[in-house]
Amino acid sequence: MAEEQVIYNEDSIRSLDWREHIRLRPGMYIGKLGDGSSVDDGIYILLKEVIDNCIDEFVMGNGKQIDIRLSENRVSVRDYGRGIPLGKVVDVVSKINTGGKYDSAAFKKSVGLNGVGTKAVNALSSYFKVQSYRDGKTKVAEFEKGVLTKEHPLADTIEPNGTLVTFVADDSIFKHFRFINEYIENMLWNYVYLNAGLIIWFNDQKFVSKDGLLDLLKRKTNEEALRYPIIHLKGEDIEIALTHENQYGEEYYSFVNGQHTTQGGTHLNAFREAFARTIREFYKKDFDLADMRASIIAAVSIRVQEPVFESQTKTKLGSTNMAPTDSPTVKQFMMDFLKKSLDDYLHKHQETADALLRRILQSERERKEMAGIKKLANDRAKKANLHNKKLRDCRYHYNEDKDSRRSETTLFITEGDSASGSITKSRDVETQAVFSLRGKPLNCFGLTKKVVYENEEFNLLQHALNIEESIEDLRYNRIVVATDADVDGMHIRLLLLTFFLQFFPEVVKNNHLFILETPLFRVRNKQKTIYCYSDEERQKAIFELGAKAEITRFKGLGEISPDEFGLFIGEDMRLQPVVLQSDMSIQKMLEYYMGKNTMDRQNFIIDNLRVEKDMVYEEELAEEEI
């Protein structure tokens, strides 16, 4: 049978206006959409684009405060800069390539996008309002999905100069989304760390920093676990803070022109190389790279003229030079700065230099002691992978530099044949893999990394994830713990969280770890089926479908059929991210929950026992109704 010919003529050519193009291809402007469970989901990019414009005003010396309010999904951002010129309020938020950032002398190291960012927010919002206050006058314009719905006449005002933007993200594009406050708070802390003197208010919480990246590392580290005081270095267009902890792996926070480059880039690569070379030259020893970087935690910020990023959302720097013409390379700039500043610091602070040397030598000893154990463990893992079915892999593997499907890659960690079987049969084989545990994992709190190689489950899991050497080699963007919603399931979940926090904390800190939420109840009649994730949702479903509706209580993942499971791990999958509060010490947290049975923990259990009894009582009532 001949294939139908597609007509291609003048009528096939279509021109989209700015609003249609953004709504049709939102990923080009804000990266992935998501539901807010990941820190790089689009709703946070929308917020960031609005704040970036406020930051640029601050950098130019206009306004020292930003007020942010979040109520449900309605966001407002108010700065106290110069305010948008009143005659251009509508154009600035609705005409591509219209803005004030094309003057490279004024905005040569700005954060915001050139005439695109706020337009994207406008086009992707079900409601968008911009209001400018300028020299005793104010102008307001309101939009819906990028379409101007009301332009208010110019009016008098006693408000100080500045701009107020209010928006509600369009839930037809960002489906089932919600903001996670911890993600926003981390974003705001980064803004104030990089802009001394800036004050940000978020829902009555104040964010301000005096010592920049030094403050950042103080919040991100446990002072008791530091091997030496934080080294803080500042120069023109560069700031660095670094230290070593007792944790495993490397941890970096990198920034360019105030933008948090979560994927690093040329500046972070340059720092890692320059740090290693400076240390080798200072101690006059050819240390292994892994020994120098083991347990390092560092923050790096540079300012570059007209930076080139590898994506619209600016998460990875691609620039090789500090400026478009007649400037040193980023690598040479970093090398020159560290060679002088870090070398001078270590010469002036002998105790720090001695402590750093001890940390490097300890890492060297540990690496050599582990060499034999790792070889045996790697051999076991290779043999096991030939015969076992613990890992049902997917076809794609995580790589942010490739197409978007790779960023969707997910590994479900589950327990038991029935649960893993249901997920395996209903998963998307292109992007979703399944790792099946055998029984409860070991409580590894307080143990050394040696246990990861000697314990079969942990050894095979780290090989499945490909994180043995570095988090940068991670094979899946999302690691999802999928356990039953009962006591045993919660215990397994806790033991897995302990494993990652103890040995691979960067997996959690880089927002790769999630908990799968599956329905507790199914309520249905002959016309409709509703899946409920809480008792409140169950009650609403019974009210909607009637008292005679059939109610099923899912006690375990294995009780959910593969056909149904496909509904819960597809487009509408509900994931709860594992988020660490910025001032939380991993060591203290693990010691409290997973260490010896302390009096504090006993008191906590007693104080919360009534809550647990109430939950049990509610479940018993649900059982009776079923």
C-alpha positions in Angstrom: 0.0 0.0 0.0 1.5 3.3 -1.1 2.3 5.8 1.7 0.0 8.9 1.8 1.9 11.9 0.5 2.0 14.9 2.8 1.2 18.2 1.0 4.0 20.7 1.4 3.4 24.1 -0.1 3.0 27.8 0.9 0.1 27.0 3.2 2.4 24.6 5.2 4.6 27.6 6.3 3.4 29.2 9.5 4.7 32.1 11.5 4.2 32.0 15.3 4.1 35.2 17.4 6.4 35.4 20.5 3.7 34.1 22.8 2.7 31.1 20.7 6.3 30.1 20.2 7.1 30.2 23.9 3.9 28.2 24.8 4.5 25.7 22.0 8.2 25.2 22.9 8.6 26.1 26.6 11.6 23.9 27.0 13.6 26.2 24.8 13.1 29.0 27.3 12.9 27.4 30.7 14.3 23.9 30.4 12.1 21.0 31.6 8.6 21.6 32.8 8.2 19.3 35.8 5.8 19.5 38.8 8.1 21.3 41.2 9.6 18.1 42.7 13.0 18.9 41.1 15.0 22.0 41.8 15.5 22.7 38.1 11.8 22.4 37.2 10.3 25.2 35.2 8.3 26.9 37.9 11.6 27.8 39.7 13.1 29.1 36.5 10.1 31.4 36.1 10.7 32.8 39.6 14.4 33.1 39.0 13.9 35.1 35.8 11.8 37.7 37.7 14.3 37.9 40.6 17.3 38.1 38.2 15.9 41.4 36.9 15.7 42.7 40.5 19.3 41.6 41.1 20.5 43.5 38.0 18.9 46.6 39.5 20.8 46.0 42.8 24.1 45.4 41.0 23.6 48.7 39.2 23.2 50.4 42.6 19.4 50.8 42.6 17.5 49.3 45.5 18.8 47.1 48.3 15.7 45.1 49.1 13.5 42.5 47.3 10.2 41.4 48.7 8.8 38.0 47.7 5.4 36.5 48.6 4.2 33.0 47.9 0.6 32.1 48.7 -0.5 28.7 47.3 0.8 29.1 43.7 0.5 32.9 43.4 3.9 34.6 43.4 4.8 38.3 43.7 8.2 39.9 43.5 8.8 43.6 44.4 12.1 45.4 44.0 13.0 49.0 44.8 15.1 49.8 41.8 14.4 52.5 39.2 11.2 51.0 37.9 10.4 50.1 34.3 10.0 53.3 32.2 6.3 53.9 32.3 5.8 54.2 28.6 7.4 50.8 28.0 5.8 48.6 30.7 3.7 46.6 28.3 6.5 46.2 25.7 9.1 45.1 28.2 7.1 42.0 29.2 5.4 41.2 25.9 7.8 42.0 23.0 10.8 39.8 22.4 14.2 41.6 22.0 12.8 44.6 24.0 14.8 45.4 27.1 17.5 47.5 28.8 20.3 45.0 28.7 21.7 45.5 25.3 24.0 48.2 26.5 27.1 46.1 27.3 28.7 49.0 29.3 25.7 49.1 31.7 24.9 45.4 31.9 28.2 43.7 30.8 28.0 41.3 33.7 24.3 41.1 34.2 22.3 38.0 35.3 19.0 38.4 33.4 18.2 37.3 29.9 18.4 39.8 27.1 14.7 40.6 26.5 13.4 37.0 26.9 13.1 36.0 30.6 10.1 38.0 31.7 8.3 37.4 28.4 8.6 33.7 29.1 7.1 34.1 32.5 4.2 36.1 31.0 3.5 33.6 28.3 3.6 30.7 30.6 1.3 32.2 33.3 -2.4 31.9 33.6 -2.3 35.3 35.3 0.5 37.9 35.0 0.6 41.4 36.3 3.4 44.0 36.1 3.4 47.3 37.9 6.0 50.0 37.7 6.5 52.8 40.3 8.5 55.7 39.0 8.8 59.2 40.2 5.4 59.5 41.8 3.5 57.7 39.0 2.5 54.1 38.5 1.5 52.0 35.5 -0.2 48.6 35.6 -0.7 45.9 32.9 -2.4 42.5 33.3 -2.1 39.5 31.0 -3.5 36.0 30.6 -1.2 33.5 28.9 0.8 36.3 27.4 -2.3 38.2 26.1 -2.9 41.7 27.4 -6.3 41.7 29.2 -6.2 45.1 30.9 -3.9 48.1 30.6 -4.6 50.6 33.4 -4.2 54.3 32.9 -1.3 56.1 34.5 -2.0 57.0 38.1 -0.4 58.9 41.0 1.4 57.0 43.8 3.3 57.6 47.0 5.1 54.2 46.7 8.9 54.2 46.3 10.3 53.5 42.9 10.6 49.9 41.7 8.8 47.1 39.9 6.2 44.6 41.2 5.6 41.4 39.2 2.8 38.9 40.1 2.2 35.6 38.3 0.4 32.3 38.6 2.0 29.5 36.5 -0.3 28.0 33.9 -1.4 24.6 35.3 -2.2 23.4 31.8 1.5 23.5 31.1 2.9 22.8 34.6 0.6 20.0 35.6 -0.1 19.2 39.3 2.8 21.6 40.2 3.6 22.9 43.7 6.4 25.0 45.0 8.8 23.5 47.6 9.9 26.2 50.0 13.3 24.6 50.7 14.2 24.9 47.0 13.2 28.6 47.0 15.1 29.3 50.2 18.3 27.8 48.9 18.0 29.9 45.8 17.5 33.1 47.8 20.4 32.3 50.1 22.6 32.0 47.0 21.5 35.4 45.8 22.4 37.1 49.1 25.7 35.2 49.4 26.7 36.6 46.0 25.4 40.2 46.6 26.7 41.6 49.9 24.3 44.2 51.3 21.2 42.8 49.5 18.2 42.0 51.7 15.5 39.6 50.5 12.3 39.0 52.4 10.4 35.8 51.6 7.1 35.3 53.4 8.4 37.3 56.4 11.7 35.4 56.5 14.8 37.5 56.1 17.8 36.6 53.9 21.0 38.6 54.2 24.7 37.8 54.1 27.8 39.7 55.3 30.7 37.5 54.3 29.5 36.0 51.0 30.7 32.5 50.1 32.2 32.2 53.6 28.7 32.3 55.0 27.6 29.8 52.4 30.1 27.2 53.5 29.3 27.9 57.1 25.7 27.0 56.5 26.6 23.9 54.4 29.1 22.4 56.7 29.3 21.1 60.3 32.0 23.2 62.1 32.9 20.2 64.3 33.6 18.0 61.3 35.9 20.5 59.5 39.6 19.5 59.2 40.7 23.2 59.1 39.0 26.6 59.1 37.3 27.7 55.9 39.7 29.4 53.5 38.1 32.5 52.0 39.8 34.2 49.1 38.5 37.3 47.2 39.8 39.2 44.2 38.4 41.3 41.3 35.7 39.3 39.6 36.4 36.2 41.7 35.6 34.8 45.1 36.4 31.3 46.5 35.8 29.5 49.8 37.0 26.0 50.5 37.6 23.4 53.2 37.7 19.7 53.8 35.2 17.7 55.9 35.0 14.0 56.9 32.3 13.2 54.4 32.8 11.1 51.2 33.0 12.6 47.7 33.5 16.1 46.4 31.0 19.0 46.9 31.0 22.2 44.8 28.8 25.3 44.6 29.6 27.3 41.5 28.4 30.6 40.2 28.8 32.9 37.2 27.6 36.5 37.4 25.4 35.6 40.3 23.9 32.6 38.5 24.0 29.2 40.3 25.6 27.0 37.6 24.4 23.6 39.0 26.3 21.7 36.2 29.5 23.6 36.7 31.3 24.5 33.4 34.6 25.9 32.4 35.1 27.9 35.6 34.6 24.9 37.9 36.8 22.7 35.8 39.5 25.4 35.9 39.2 25.6 39.7 39.6 21.9 40.2 42.7 21.8 38.0 44.2 25.0 39.5 43.6 23.8 43.1 45.4 20.5 42.3 48.4 22.2 40.7 48.7 24.8 43.5 48.6 22.1 46.2 51.2 20.0 44.4 53.6 23.0 44.0 53.1 24.2 47.6 53.9 20.8 49.2 56.3 19.8 46.4 54.6 16.4 46.1 52.9 14.8 43.2 49.7 13.8 45.0 47.0 11.8 43.3 44.0 14.0 42.2 41.5 11.8 44.1 43.5 12.3 47.3 43.5 16.1 47.1 39.9 16.4 46.3 38.4 13.7 48.6 35.9 15.3 51.0 36.5 18.8 49.6 33.7 21.3 49.8 34.2 24.5 47.9 32.2 27.5 46.5 33.5 29.3 43.4 32.1 32.5 41.9 33.4 34.5 39.0 32.1 37.4 36.9 32.5 37.2 33.1 31.7 39.7 30.4 28.9 38.5 28.1 29.1 34.9 29.3 28.1 32.0 27.0 26.1 29.2 28.7 25.3 25.8 27.3 21.6 26.1 27.8 18.9 28.8 28.1 18.6 28.2 31.8 22.3 29.0 32.3 23.2 26.0 34.5 26.6 25.3 32.8 29.2 27.9 31.7 30.6 27.4 28.2 32.8 30.5 27.9 36.5 29.9 27.6 37.5 33.6 28.0 36.7 36.2 30.7 35.5 38.6 28.0 34.8 38.4 24.2 38.1 40.1 23.2 41.5 40.8 24.6 41.1 38.8 27.8 42.7 35.9 29.6 41.1 32.5 29.4 38.9 31.4 32.3 41.5 28.7 33.0 44.4 31.0 33.1 42.5 33.6 35.2 41.7 30.9 37.8 45.2 29.5 37.7 46.8 32.9 38.3 44.5 33.7 41.1 44.9 30.5 43.0 48.6 30.2 42.4 49.0 33.5 44.2 46.1 33.8 46.7 45.9 30.2 47.9 49.7 29.8 48.0 50.0 33.0 50.0 47.3 31.9 52.4 48.9 28.5 53.1 52.3 30.2 53.8 50.7 32.6 56.2 48.5 29.9 58.0 50.8 27.1 58.8 48.3 25.2 61.0 45.8 25.1 58.1 48.6 24.0 55.8 49.5 21.1 58.1 45.9 20.1 58.6 45.3 20.1 54.9 48.3 17.9 54.3 47.1 15.4 57.0 43.7 15.2 55.2 45.4 14.4 51.9 47.7 11.8 53.4 44.8 10.2 55.2 42.9 10.0 51.9 45.9 8.5 50.2 46.2 5.7 52.9 42.4 5.0 52.7 42.6 4.7 48.9 45.5 2.3 49.0 43.9 0.2 51.8 40.7 0.0 49.7 42.3 -0.9 46.4 42.3 -4.7 47.0 38.8 -4.7 48.5 37.5 -2.7 45.6 39.0 -5.0 43.0 37.4 -8.1 44.6 34.0 -6.2 44.9 34.2 -5.1 41.2 34.9 -8.7 40.1 31.9 -9.9 42.2 29.7 -7.2 40.7 30.6 -8.1 37.2 29.9 -11.8 37.8 26.7 -11.1 39.5 25.5 -8.9 36.7 25.8 -11.8 34.3 23.4 -14.0 36.3 21.1 -12.0 38.5 18.1 -10.0 37.7 18.5 -7.3 40.3 18.8 -4.6 37.7 16.3 -4.3 34.9 18.1 -1.5 33.0 16.6 1.1 30.6 17.9 2.0 27.2 18.8 5.6 27.8 21.3 6.8 30.5 21.6 10.1 32.2 23.6 12.8 30.3 22.5 16.4 30.6 24.4 17.4 27.4 22.2 15.1 25.3 18.5 15.1 24.4 15.8 15.7 27.0 14.8 12.0 27.4 18.1 11.3 29.1 17.3 13.8 31.8 14.1 11.8 32.5 16.0 8.6 33.3 14.9 7.1 36.6 16.0 4.1 38.7 13.3 2.7 41.0 14.7 0.9 44.1 12.2 -1.5 45.4 12.0 -4.6 47.6 10.4 -8.0 46.8 9.6 -9.8 43.6 6.0 -8.8 43.4 6.6 -5.1 43.7 9.6 -5.0 41.4 7.7 -7.3 39.0 4.7 -4.8 38.8 7.0 -1.8 38.2 9.1 -3.7 35.6 6.0 -4.7 33.6 4.5 -1.2 33.6 7.6 1.0 33.3 8.9 2.9 30.3 11.8 0.8 29.1 13.4 3.8 27.4 14.0 5.8 30.5 13.0 3.8 33.6 15.1 1.1 35.3 14.3 -1.1 38.3 16.7 -2.4 41.0 15.3 -5.1 43.3 16.5 -5.4 46.9 16.6 -8.6 48.8 15.2 -8.0 52.2 16.2 -5.1 54.4 19.5 -3.3 53.8 22.1 -3.0 56.5 22.1 0.0 58.8 25.4 1.5 57.7 25.5 4.5 60.0 28.9 4.9 61.5 30.5 2.3 59.2 33.3 3.0 56.7 33.0 2.8 53.0 34.6 -0.6 53.2 31.1 -2.0 54.0 29.8 -0.7 50.6 32.1 -3.1 48.8 31.7 -6.1 51.2 27.9 -5.9 51.4 26.5 -7.5 48.2 23.4 -5.3 48.1 25.2 -2.0 48.5 28.0 -3.1 46.1 25.6 -4.0 43.3 23.5 -0.8 44.0 26.5 1.5 43.7 27.6 -0.3 40.5 24.0 0.0 39.1 24.1 3.7 39.8 27.7 4.0 38.5 28.7 6.3 41.4 31.7 4.4 42.7 34.2 7.0 41.5 32.2 10.1 41.1 28.7 11.5 41.2 29.4 13.0 37.8 29.1 9.5 36.3 25.6 8.9 37.7 23.6 6.8 35.2 20.1 8.0 36.2 18.9 11.5 36.9 16.4 10.4 39.4 16.8 7.7 42.1 13.4 6.8 43.4 12.9 4.8 46.5 9.7 2.7 46.0 8.7 0.9 49.2 5.4 -0.2 50.8 3.6 2.4 52.9 3.8 0.3 56.0 6.2 0.0 58.9 8.6 -2.3 57.1 8.5 -0.2 54.0 9.3 2.9 56.0 12.2 1.1 57.7 13.7 0.1 54.3 13.3 3.7 53.1 15.1 5.0 56.2 18.0 2.5 55.7 18.4 3.5 52.1 18.4 7.2 53.0 21.1 6.4 55.5 23.2 4.6 52.9 23.1 7.6 50.5 23.6 10.3 53.2 26.5 8.3 54.8 28.5 7.4 51.7 27.1 9.5 48.7 25.7 12.7 50.3 26.1 14.5 47.0 23.3 12.4 45.5 20.9 14.0 48.0 22.5 17.5 47.9 22.3 17.6 44.1 18.6 16.7 44.3 18.7 13.2 42.7 16.9 11.3 45.4 13.1 10.9 45.6 10.4 8.9 47.4 7.7 7.4 45.2 4.1 8.3 46.3 1.6 5.6 45.4 -2.1 5.6 46.2 -3.4 4.1 49.5 -6.9 3.6 48.3 -8.9 2.9 45.1 -12.5 4.1 45.1 -14.6 3.2 42.1 -18.1 2.6 40.8 -19.1 1.4 37.3 -18.5 4.8 35.8 -15.4 6.1 37.4 -12.2 5.1 39.3 -10.4 7.5 41.7 -7.0 6.8 43.3 -6.5 8.4 46.7 -3.2 9.2 48.3 -4.6 10.1 51.7 -7.6 9.5 53.8 -8.9 13.0 53.0 -8.8 12.2 49.3 -10.6 8.9 50.1 -13.4 10.8 51.8 -13.8 13.2 48.9 -13.9 10.3 46.5 -16.6 8.5 48.5 -18.6 11.7 48.5 -18.3 12.1 44.8 -19.0 8.5 43.8 -21.5 7.6 46.5 -21.5 5.5 49.7 -21.9 2.3 47.7 -18.6 2.8 45.8 -16.1 -0.1 46.1 -13.1 0.8 48.2 -9.8 -1.0 48.0 -6.9 -0.4 50.4 -3.5 -1.0 48.9 -1.3 -2.5 51.7 1.7 -3.0 49.5 3.1 -2.2 46.0 2.7 -5.8 45.0 -1.0 -5.5 45.4 -1.2 -2.9 42.6 -1.5 -4.6 39.2 1.0 -3.7 36.4 -1.8 -2.0 34.4 -2.6 0.2 37.3 1.0 0.8 38.2 1.6 2.4 34.8 -0.7 5.2 35.9 1.5 6.0 38.9 4.9 6.0 37.3 4.0 7.8 34.1 3.4 11.4 33.3 1.6 12.1 36.5 4.1 10.3 38.8 4.1 11.8 42.2 7.6 12.2 43.7 8.6 13.6 47.1 12.1 14.9 46.8 14.5 14.3 49.7 15.6 17.8 50.6 18.2 18.8 53.2 17.6 22.0 55.0 20.5 24.4 54.4 21.5 24.5 58.0 21.1 20.8 58.6 24.2 18.7 59.6 24.1 15.2 58.0 26.2 13.7 60.7 24.1 15.0 63.6 20.9 14.0 61.8 22.1 10.4 61.2 23.4 10.2 64.8 20.0 11.3 66.1 17.8 8.9 64.0 20.2 6.0 63.3 22.7 6.0 66.2 22.4 4.6 69.6 19.0 4.8 71.4 19.5 8.2 73.0 17.2 9.8 75.6 16.4 12.6 73.1 15.1 10.1 70.6 13.1 8.2 73.2 11.5 11.5 74.3 10.7 12.3 70.6 9.0 9.0 70.2 7.0 9.4 73.4 5.9 12.9 72.4 4.7 11.8 69.0 3.2 8.5 70.0 -0.3 9.9 70.2 0.0 11.0 66.6 1.0 7.5 65.5 -2.0 6.1 67.5 -4.3 8.5 65.7 -2.9 7.3 62.4 -3.4 3.7 63.3 -7.0 4.4 64.5 -7.8 6.1 61.1 -6.5 3.1 59.2 -8.6 0.8 61.4 -11.7 2.9 60.5 -10.8 2.6 56.9 -10.5 -1.2 57.2 -13.9 -1.4 58.7 -15.4 0.7 55.9 -13.8 -1.5 53.3 
